[in-house]
């Protein structure tokens, strides 16, 4: 296989000779458009299934599919459970109990189709390395049978499901973990693992099963260069049998997520939004992806909450990948089946407001009240886990006192020029008010779950729609309601604002791209006083000397104006350097063991380990779950400049420089990156980085870029105490 891999890489690197479409660079690969079928699909089903279904257990708030990782590291709860249930048996021996004797892929496929989902993503292999298809590489690398055809079910679980699903209207996709926690080849020779184990598996999956989705994970442990991700994607897009239809995500190497590859992949992160990029949020119905017998009925989101979550993602231009976790017998828990069927019932009536739609210029209408709701990661459990409430319900129908709710979600079908308004709460007075909207006389409005045209009137800048009397015999699904506004909604694209700083300048250069659409005479208007731009606002950015919020909006004849783009324009003030005395190389670090929810939880804790280090990464953790780190000292910069810091972490982190919080990346979340900018004079500046790790994946990385935009790691010789 090593010779074959080298031939593939050689082919990829010389593809320009044969005039192939994509080159092995992120610039080229990122230019590939996401296949339209996926963008229209909106709703998919994630399936986490494997040996971890045998124990099917984790403490509430943790991922049950991470059972082996906790068992073989520092998770005392998992170790205690394992001793009580399985005695001295190893995790690998549990594969014999993974019988899947009740597995009926045709029944699964029928359920998926009835749910309204348009695609599935099955774990072909999770981080434990066990494959759901017959794969000789797994056996050879591990040294014993470690695939579903040779141990446990003794059948091709993946292939059987793909065959069944392809008898329906649902598309078949697969998840694949790049790395494996305890694979001996990975631990001892990572390049050999990639060449002789990972690449052969991926090529076999693509060529044999020809998936519609290839959803990678486990990327955070190595850079894309080690995985040879760009070479693989180039082959996938140019030469593979699925090159036209395949959809991929963004998990192709440390630091790549939310930047390159295919669609972006937040998980249990309902507040993330990517207006200018395809994205898909995934989550379980409870706190875990894999089946967790520890969870109770109240740990599962209600059907209404899941329907609203779907609506929320779609209104903002995203997809929703909802997970189920079958048990070791091959049965999907009845509560999960029920949720899927109920979602399908709702979609059978309201599907036209979901499928084939795009983000409208105004995705949501808010009520009055505060919008600064602090999102708690919904797969975490605190002392009030039974009564803490559901985030989607709090944002729509059950808000905390003083907080606003999302009253109306909008979706738009450009093919039919139809606008949909979806509302979770039926108005007591039967009057639905659409704010800041003016409709042409005679516009037809209808109710998707009730026959007949609705009456409406223009009230200055608002539309008031008269809804029918609420009759539960006619309106049977009360998870959310939808109206259709015909022949209305076409809008101009938003302008794009680009901000840059010349070396040594505290005042930015601002470049605005009109984003003109073919055949439209688009013009842009600006404001800097916080007001909304109108057609009469200035057509140029007024002069400025201090920070402000720039607002821009596009207008075009015959269609609606674009949404408003708001950009913080910062005129920075220099932070003076400090004199640390006799500075020595390296930051002081402290390691903590705790069950964190926020980086603030580190405060007042006693460190279990401390020392000095010239790098900021999670390797100094004393354990891989329920832990934290603090780094403190000085950073030395070589010149006066405006510096942007990039802080990537899984879970939460925070960066403070000279006593000012520069990046707040707090909370329990998957791997992603935030940035903050500060003007530093040449010399030493106080720096502090705090980091927490609850469970699941772990990551911590701090990078820096000057005004030239060249992002790089902070050199060891820049860090002092």
Residue pairs with C-beta under 8 A, 6 or more apart in sequence:
1 195
1 196
1 199
1 200
2 195
2 196
4 200
5 195
5 199
5 228
8 199
8 231
8 235
9 228
9 231
11 235
11 239
12 24
12 231
12 234
12 235
12 238
13 24
13 231
15 22
15 23
15 234
15 238
16 23
20 234
20 238
20 239
21 32
21 237
21 238
22 28
22 29
22 31
22 32
22 233
22 234
22 237
22 238
23 29
23 234
24 230
24 231
24 233
24 234
25 230
26 230
26 259
26 260
28 234
29 230
29 233
29 234
29 237
29 260
29 261
30 260
30 261
32 237
32 262
34 247
34 262
34 263
34 278
35 244
35 245
35 246
35 247
37 118
37 171
37 212
37 245
38 119
38 212
38 213
38 247
38 263
38 278
38 319
39 278
39 319
40 118
40 355
40 356
41 118
41 119
41 171
41 319
41 355
42 118
42 310
42 313
42 314
42 319
42 320
42 354
42 355
42 357
43 115
43 116
43 117
43 118
43 310
43 319
43 320
43 322
43 343
43 347
43 354
44 117
44 118
44 119
44 120
44 121
44 173
44 213
44 280
44 319
44 320
44 321
44 322
45 112
45 115
45 117
45 119
45 120
45 121
45 321
45 322
45 323
45 324
45 340
46 120
46 121
46 175
46 282
46 284
46 289
46 321
46 322
46 323
46 324
47 120
47 121
47 122
47 123
47 323
47 324
47 325
47 326
48 65
48 123
48 126
48 175
48 284
48 289
48 290
48 291
48 323
48 324
48 325
49 122
49 123
49 132
49 157
49 290
49 291
49 325
49 326
50 65
50 98
50 123
50 125
50 126
50 128
50 130
50 132
50 290
51 68
51 91
51 94
51 95
51 98
51 128
51 130
51 152
52 64
52 65
52 66
52 67
52 68
52 126
52 128
52 290
53 98
53 290
53 291
53 325
53 326
53 327
53 328
54 94
54 95
54 97
54 98
54 328
55 64
55 67
55 81
55 82
55 85
55 86
55 94
56 64
56 290
56 291
56 292
56 293
56 325
56 327
56 328
57 64
57 67
57 78
57 81
57 292
57 293
57 294
58 64
58 66
58 67
58 70
58 77
58 78
58 288
58 292
58 294
59 77
59 78
59 294
60 287
60 292
60 294
60 295
60 299
60 381
60 385
61 287
61 379
61 380
61 381
61 385
61 694
61 695
62 70
62 287
62 288
62 379
62 625
62 694
62 695
62 696
63 288
63 289
63 290
63 379
63 695
63 696
64 288
64 289
64 290
64 291
64 292
64 294
64 325
65 123
65 126
65 127
65 288
65 289
65 290
65 325
66 127
66 290
66 695
66 696
67 78
67 91
67 290
68 91
68 127
68 128
68 181
68 182
69 75
69 127
69 181
69 624
70 77
70 78
70 79
70 625
70 695
71 78
71 79
71 82
71 91
72 91
72 181
72 182
73 623
73 624
73 625
74 623
74 624
74 625
75 625
86 94
91 128
92 144
92 146
95 130
95 145
95 146
95 151
95 152
96 151
96 152
97 152
97 328
98 148
98 151
98 152
98 153
98 328
99 152
99 153
99 328
99 329
99 330
100 148
100 152
100 153
100 155
100 157
100 328
100 329
100 330
101 153
101 329
101 330
102 329
102 330
102 331
103 153
103 155
103 157
103 160
103 326
103 329
103 330
103 331
104 330
105 160
105 161
105 163
105 164
105 165
106 164
106 167
108 161
108 164
108 165
108 332
109 161
109 164
109 165
109 167
109 168
109 170
110 168
111 332
111 337
111 340
111 341
112 120
112 165
112 168
112 170
112 340
113 168
113 169
113 170
114 340
114 341
114 344
115 340
115 341
115 343
115 344
115 347
116 343
116 344
116 346
116 347
116 348
116 351
117 170
117 322
117 340
117 344
118 169
118 170
118 171
118 355
119 170
119 171
119 172
119 173
119 212
119 213
120 161
120 165
120 170
120 171
120 172
120 173
121 173
121 174
121 175
121 213
121 215
121 321
122 132
122 158
122 161
122 172
122 173
122 174
122 175
123 132
123 174
123 175
123 177
124 131
124 132
124 133
124 158
124 174
124 175
124 176
124 205
125 131
125 132
125 138
125 175
125 176
125 177
125 180
125 201
126 175
126 177
127 177
127 179
127 180
127 181
127 217
127 218
128 180
128 181
128 182
129 138
129 141
129 142
129 146
129 177
129 180
129 181
129 182
129 183
130 138
130 146
130 147
130 148
131 138
131 146
131 147
131 148
131 201
132 147
132 148
132 156
132 157
132 158
133 147
133 148
133 149
133 156
133 157
133 158
133 159
133 204
133 205
133 208
133 209
134 147
134 148
134 149
134 150
134 156
135 147
135 149
135 201
135 204
137 196
137 197
137 200
137 201
137 204
138 146
138 147
138 201
139 145
139 146
139 147
139 150
141 183
141 184
141 185
141 193
141 196
141 197
142 183
142 184
143 184
145 151
148 154
148 155
148 156
148 157
148 158
149 155
149 156
153 330
158 174
158 209
159 208
159 209
161 172
162 172
162 209
162 211
165 171
165 172
166 172
171 212
171 213
172 209
172 211
172 212
172 213
173 211
173 212
173 213
173 214
173 215
173 247
174 205
174 209
174 211
174 213
174 214
174 215
175 215
175 216
175 217
176 201
176 202
176 205
176 214
176 215
176 216
176 217
177 216
177 217
177 218
178 198
178 216
178 217
178 218
178 219
178 221
178 222
178 227
178 251
179 186
179 193
179 218
179 219
179 221
179 222
180 186
180 218
183 193
183 197
185 192
185 193
185 196
185 197
186 193
186 197
190 222
190 226
191 226
194 226
194 227
194 228
198 227
199 228
199 232
202 214
202 232
205 211
205 214
206 214
206 236
206 240
206 241
206 242
206 246
207 240
207 241
210 241
210 242
211 242
211 246
212 242
212 245
212 246
212 247
213 246
213 247
213 248
214 236
214 246
214 247
214 248
215 248
215 249
215 251
215 265
216 248
216 249
216 251
216 252
217 251
218 251
218 697
219 227
219 229
219 251
219 252
219 253
219 254
219 256
219 257
220 254
220 257
220 650
220 671
220 697
220 698
220 699
221 254
222 253
222 254
223 253
223 254
223 255
224 230
224 252
224 253
224 254
224 256
224 260
225 253
226 253
227 252
227 253
229 252
229 253
229 256
229 261
230 252
233 248
233 252
233 261
236 242
236 243
236 246
236 248
237 243
237 246
240 246
247 262
247 263
248 261
248 262
248 263
249 261
249 262
249 263
249 264
249 265
249 280
250 256
250 257
250 258
250 259
250 260
250 261
250 262
250 263
250 264
250 265
251 257
251 261
251 265
252 260
252 261
254 699
254 701
255 648
255 673
255 701
257 264
257 265
257 670
257 671
257 672
257 673
258 264
258 274
258 672
258 673
259 673
262 278
263 277
263 278
263 279
263 280
263 319
264 274
264 277
264 278
264 279
264 280
265 279
265 280
265 281
265 282
265 670
266 272
266 279
266 281
266 282
266 670
266 672
267 281
267 282
267 283
267 670
268 282
268 283
268 377
268 378
268 379
268 669
268 670
269 281
269 375
269 377
269 669
269 670
269 672
270 281
270 309
270 312
270 375
270 378
270 391
270 392
271 375
272 279
272 281
272 672
273 316
273 318
274 317
274 318
275 316
275 317
275 359
278 317
278 318
278 319
279 317
279 318
279 319
280 313
280 318
280 319
280 320
280 321
281 309
281 313
281 318
281 319
281 320
281 321
282 289
282 321
282 322
282 323
283 309
283 321
283 322
283 323
283 378
283 379
284 322
284 323
284 324
284 325
284 379
285 300
285 301
285 306
285 322
285 323
285 324
285 335
285 336
285 339
286 292
286 295
286 299
286 300
286 301
287 295
287 299
287 378
287 379
287 380
287 381
288 295
288 325
288 379
289 323
289 325
290 325
291 325
291 326
291 327
291 328
291 333
292 325
293 327
297 335
298 386
299 385
300 335
300 336
300 339
301 309
301 339
301 390
301 392
302 390
302 393
303 338
303 339
303 342
303 343
303 346
303 479
304 393
304 424
304 478
304 479
304 480
305 390
305 392
305 393
306 322
306 339
306 343
307 343
307 346
307 479
307 480
308 392
308 393
308 396
308 424
308 479
308 480
309 320
309 322
309 392
310 320
310 322
310 343
310 354
311 354
311 409
311 411
311 422
311 424
311 480
312 364
312 392
312 395
312 406
312 409
313 319
313 320
314 320
314 354
314 357
314 409
314 411
315 359
315 360
315 363
315 364
315 409
315 410
315 411
315 422
316 359
316 363
316 364
317 358
317 359
317 363
322 340
322 343
324 332
324 333
324 336
324 340
325 333
325 336
326 332
326 333
327 333
342 479
345 477
346 477
346 479
346 480
347 354
349 448
349 449
349 477
350 422
350 448
350 449
350 480
350 482
352 413
352 418
352 420
352 448
352 484
353 411
353 420
353 422
353 448
353 482
353 484
354 411
356 413
356 415
357 411
357 412
357 413
357 420
358 411
358 412
358 413
358 414
359 411
359 412
360 410
360 411
360 412
360 419
360 489
360 491
361 491
361 492
361 494
361 560
361 561
361 562
361 563
362 410
362 436
362 563
363 409
363 410
364 406
364 407
364 408
364 409
364 410
365 406
365 407
365 408
365 410
365 434
365 435
366 404
366 405
366 406
366 407
367 404
367 405
367 407
368 404
369 399
369 402
369 403
369 404
369 405
370 402
370 403
370 404
371 403
371 404
373 394
373 395
373 400
373 403
375 391
375 667
376 382
376 388
376 391
376 597
376 667
376 668
377 651
377 667
377 668
377 669
378 390
378 391
379 668
380 597
380 668
380 694
382 388
382 597
389 398
390 398
394 400
394 403
395 405
395 406
396 405
396 406
396 407
396 424
396 425
397 405
397 424
397 425
399 405
406 424
407 423
407 425
408 421
408 422
408 423
408 432
408 434
409 421
409 422
409 423
410 419
410 420
410 421
410 422
411 419
411 420
411 422
412 418
412 419
412 420
412 489
412 491
413 420
414 490
416 486
417 486
417 487
417 488
417 489
417 490
418 484
418 485
418 486
418 487
418 488
418 489
419 484
419 485
419 488
419 489
420 482
420 483
420 484
420 485
421 432
421 434
421 482
421 483
421 485
422 480
422 481
422 482
423 432
423 480
423 481
423 482
424 479
424 480
424 481
426 467
426 470
426 475
426 478
426 481
427 467
430 466
430 467
430 468
430 469
430 470
431 464
431 465
431 466
431 467
432 464
432 465
432 467
432 483
433 459
433 462
433 463
433 464
433 465
434 462
434 463
434 464
434 465
435 461
435 462
436 461
436 462
437 461
437 462
437 463
438 458
438 461
438 463
439 456
439 458
439 463
439 485
439 488
440 488
443 456
443 485
443 486
443 487
443 488
444 453
444 485
444 486
444 487
445 453
445 454
445 456
445 465
445 483
445 484
445 485
445 486
446 452
446 453
446 454
446 483
446 484
446 486
447 454
447 467
447 468
447 481
447 482
447 483
447 484
448 481
448 482
448 483
448 484
449 474
449 475
449 476
449 477
449 481
449 482
450 468
450 474
450 475
452 468
454 465
454 466
454 467
454 468
454 483
455 465
455 466
456 463
456 464
456 465
456 466
457 463
457 464
465 483
468 474
468 475
472 478
475 481
489 560
490 559
490 560
491 559
491 560
491 561
491 562
491 563
492 517
492 520
492 522
492 554
492 555
492 556
492 559
492 560
492 561
492 562
493 515
493 516
493 517
493 522
493 554
493 562
494 515
494 552
494 553
494 554
494 562
494 563
494 564
494 565
495 512
495 513
495 514
495 515
495 524
495 552
495 553
495 554
495 562
495 565
496 512
496 513
496 515
496 565
497 510
497 511
497 512
497 550
497 552
497 565
497 567
498 510
498 511
498 512
498 513
499 508
499 509
499 510
499 511
499 567
499 569
500 508
500 509
500 511
500 707
500 709
501 507
501 508
501 509
501 642
501 707
502 509
502 707
503 641
503 706
503 707
503 708
504 640
504 641
504 707
505 642
505 707
506 571
506 572
506 573
506 574
506 642
506 679
507 545
507 571
508 569
508 570
508 571
510 541
510 550
510 569
512 524
512 526
512 541
512 552
514 522
514 523
514 524
514 554
515 522
515 554
516 522
517 556
520 556
520 557
520 559
521 556
521 557
522 554
522 555
522 556
523 539
523 554
523 555
523 556
524 539
524 552
524 553
524 554
524 555
525 533
525 534
525 535
525 536
525 537
525 538
525 539
525 552
525 553
525 555
526 533
526 537
526 538
526 539
526 540
526 541
526 542
526 550
526 551
526 552
527 533
527 537
527 538
527 550
527 551
528 541
528 542
528 544
528 548
528 549
528 550
528 551
528 569
529 548
530 549
530 551
531 537
531 551
532 551
532 553
532 564
533 551
533 552
533 553
533 564
535 555
535 561
537 553
541 550
544 569
544 571
545 571
546 571
547 568
547 569
547 570
547 571
548 569
549 566
549 567
549 568
549 569
550 566
550 567
550 568
550 569
551 564
551 565
551 566
552 564
552 565
552 567
553 561
553 562
553 563
553 564
553 565
554 561
554 562
555 561
555 562
570 677
572 642
572 677
572 678
572 679
573 679
574 640
574 679
574 680
574 681
575 657
575 658
575 660
575 678
575 679
575 680
575 681
575 685
576 681
577 680
577 681
577 682
577 683
577 684
577 685
578 634
578 658
578 683
578 684
578 685
578 686
579 683
579 684
580 634
580 684
580 720
583 634
583 636
583 684
583 720
583 721
584 612
584 720
584 721
585 614
585 716
585 717
585 719
585 720
586 612
586 613
586 614
586 633
586 716
586 719
586 720
586 721
587 612
587 613
587 614
587 616
587 631
587 632
587 633
587 687
587 689
587 719
587 720
587 721
588 610
588 611
588 612
588 631
588 632
588 633
588 721
589 610
589 611
589 612
589 613
589 620
589 629
589 630
589 631
589 632
590 607
590 609
590 610
590 629
590 630
591 607
591 608
591 609
591 610
591 620
591 621
591 622
591 627
591 628
591 629
592 602
592 605
592 606
592 607
592 608
592 627
592 628
592 629
592 630
593 608
593 622
593 623
593 626
593 627
593 628
594 601
594 602
594 605
594 626
594 627
594 628
594 692
595 626
595 694
596 602
596 626
596 627
596 628
596 651
596 652
596 668
596 692
596 693
596 694
597 667
597 668
597 692
597 694
598 652
598 666
598 667
598 692
599 628
599 652
599 653
599 654
599 666
599 690
599 691
599 692
600 666
601 628
601 692
602 628
602 630
602 690
602 692
605 628
607 630
608 622
609 620
609 622
611 620
612 721
613 620
613 631
614 716
614 717
614 719
615 716
616 631
616 689
616 700
616 701
616 702
616 714
617 700
617 701
618 629
618 691
618 693
618 698
618 699
618 700
620 629
621 627
621 628
621 629
621 693
621 698
624 693
624 698
625 693
625 694
625 695
626 693
626 694
626 695
627 692
627 693
628 690
628 691
628 692
628 693
629 689
629 690
629 691
629 700
630 688
630 689
630 690
630 691
631 687
631 688
631 689
631 690
631 691
632 687
632 688
632 689
632 721
633 686
633 687
633 719
633 720
633 721
634 684
634 685
634 686
634 687
634 719
634 720
634 721
635 657
635 684
635 685
635 687
635 714
635 718
635 719
635 720
636 683
636 684
636 685
636 717
636 718
636 719
636 720
637 643
637 680
637 682
637 683
637 685
637 718
638 682
639 682
639 706
640 679
640 680
640 681
640 682
641 679
641 680
641 706
641 707
642 677
642 678
642 679
642 706
642 707
643 677
643 678
643 679
643 680
643 704
643 705
643 706
644 675
644 676
644 677
644 704
644 705
644 706
644 711
645 655
645 657
645 662
645 663
645 675
645 676
645 677
645 678
645 702
645 703
645 704
646 673
646 674
646 675
646 701
646 702
646 703
646 704
646 705
646 711
647 653
647 654
647 655
647 663
647 665
647 673
647 674
647 675
647 676
647 689
647 701
647 702
648 671
648 672
648 673
648 699
648 700
648 701
648 702
648 703
649 665
649 671
649 672
649 673
649 691
649 699
649 700
649 701
650 669
650 670
650 671
650 672
650 693
650 696
650 697
650 698
650 699
650 700
651 667
651 668
651 669
651 692
651 693
651 694
651 698
652 665
652 666
652 667
652 668
652 669
652 691
652 692
653 663
653 665
653 666
653 689
653 690
653 691
653 692
653 700
654 661
654 663
654 664
654 665
654 666
654 689
654 690
655 661
655 662
655 663
655 665
655 676
655 687
655 688
655 689
655 702
656 662
656 686
656 687
656 688
656 689
656 690
657 678
657 680
657 685
657 686
657 687
657 688
658 685
658 686
659 686
660 678
662 676
662 677
662 678
663 674
663 675
663 676
664 674
665 673
665 674
668 692
668 694
670 696
670 697
671 697
671 699
673 701
684 720
687 719
689 700
689 702
691 700
701 713
702 713
702 714
703 711
703 712
703 713
703 714
704 711
704 712
704 713
704 714
705 711
705 712
